[in-house]
Amino acid sequence: MKFGKVEVTVGFVLLMSFIWLLDAEGLMLTVVTAAVLHELGHLTAIKLFGAGIGSFRLSAVGAELEVTGGERLSYLQDILICFGGPLVNLLLAFTSAYLAEHLGNEGLSVFAGVNLILGLFNLLPAAQLDGGNIARLLSMYFFDRETVALRVLHYAVCAGLILLGVYSFAYASCNFSLLLTSVWLLLRAPKY
């Protein structure tokens, strides 16, 4: 389904429906809010640097932004655009935690935790995440190419996440979302 520059895939709708059905704790609205604010962080940074949005696609694997006018952006500006989403999440996490402590609001504590996890997870140097894009841009800046270290980082992050996902699924909470995400990151490995 297309709505101007925004495309929502069937996979996204199915994934959201599946998550909603399994959402026993009622966290879906909190997670979606944090994710939307994350993307707004990227959009704000894009606009601040004078670039535009060619398209915005929501699929089963997340949100994808196509930046127009990006050829005139510096490496630093590209890095700041990648960092814009996690920065918003980290600022919201610390602000929400502070307010939760002073107001005694459990909902704000949950919002803080979700934002902290989303922000830090996206800073991991796996290829499809913001941290992976930052690592790629740094490699391009310093070495004028994508180095083998990017692949090593990607696979190391995926291996660690898979182990953590297996542990979480088998021993901790029987939640398989981290395991599925880790396997997806591994299967979508970049072709350097």
PELIN-V860405 format. One record per pair of residues at least 12 apart in sequence whose ideal C-beta (glycine too) atoms are under 6 Angstrom apart, sorted by the first residue. I is the first residue (numbers start at 1). GAP is how many residues later the second one is. D is the distance in whole Angstrom. If there is no record, write none. Layout:
i=I gap=GAP d=D
i=I gap=GAP d=D
//
This chain:
i=5 gap=50 d=5
i=5 gap=51 d=6
i=6 gap=50 d=5
i=7 gap=50 d=5
i=8 gap=50 d=5
i=9 gap=50 d=4
i=11 gap=48 d=5
i=11 gap=49 d=3
i=12 gap=46 d=4
i=12 gap=47 d=5
i=12 gap=48 d=6
i=15 gap=45 d=5
i=30 gap=80 d=6
i=30 gap=81 d=6
i=30 gap=84 d=5
i=31 gap=83 d=6
i=34 gap=80 d=5
i=34 gap=81 d=5
i=34 gap=84 d=5
i=37 gap=51 d=5
i=38 gap=47 d=4
i=38 gap=50 d=6
i=38 gap=51 d=5
i=39 gap=24 d=5
i=41 gap=43 d=4
i=41 gap=44 d=4
i=41 gap=46 d=6
i=41 gap=47 d=3
i=42 gap=42 d=5
i=42 gap=43 d=5
i=45 gap=35 d=6
i=45 gap=36 d=4
i=45 gap=39 d=3
i=46 gap=21 d=6
i=46 gap=35 d=6
i=49 gap=24 d=6
i=49 gap=28 d=5
i=51 gap=16 d=5
i=51 gap=18 d=4
i=51 gap=19 d=5
i=52 gap=16 d=4
i=52 gap=17 d=5
i=54 gap=12 d=4
i=54 gap=14 d=4
i=75 gap=62 d=5
i=75 gap=66 d=4
i=78 gap=59 d=5
i=79 gap=55 d=5
i=79 gap=58 d=5
i=82 gap=48 d=5
i=82 gap=51 d=5
i=82 gap=52 d=5
i=85 gap=45 d=6
i=86 gap=33 d=4
i=86 gap=36 d=5
i=86 gap=37 d=5
i=86 gap=44 d=6
i=89 gap=26 d=4
i=89 gap=29 d=5
i=89 gap=30 d=3
i=90 gap=29 d=4
i=92 gap=23 d=4
i=93 gap=19 d=5
i=93 gap=22 d=4
i=93 gap=23 d=4
i=96 gap=12 d=5
i=96 gap=15 d=5
i=96 gap=16 d=4
i=97 gap=15 d=4
i=100 gap=12 d=6
i=124 gap=33 d=5
i=125 gap=28 d=4
i=125 gap=32 d=6
i=126 gap=28 d=5
i=126 gap=31 d=4
i=126 gap=59 d=5
i=127 gap=27 d=5
i=127 gap=63 d=4
i=128 gap=60 d=6
i=135 gap=15 d=6
i=136 gap=14 d=6
i=146 gap=46 d=5
i=151 gap=41 d=5
i=158 gap=24 d=6
i=158 gap=27 d=5
i=158 gap=28 d=4
i=161 gap=21 d=4
i=162 gap=20 d=4
i=165 gap=13 d=4
i=165 gap=14 d=3
i=165 gap=17 d=5
//
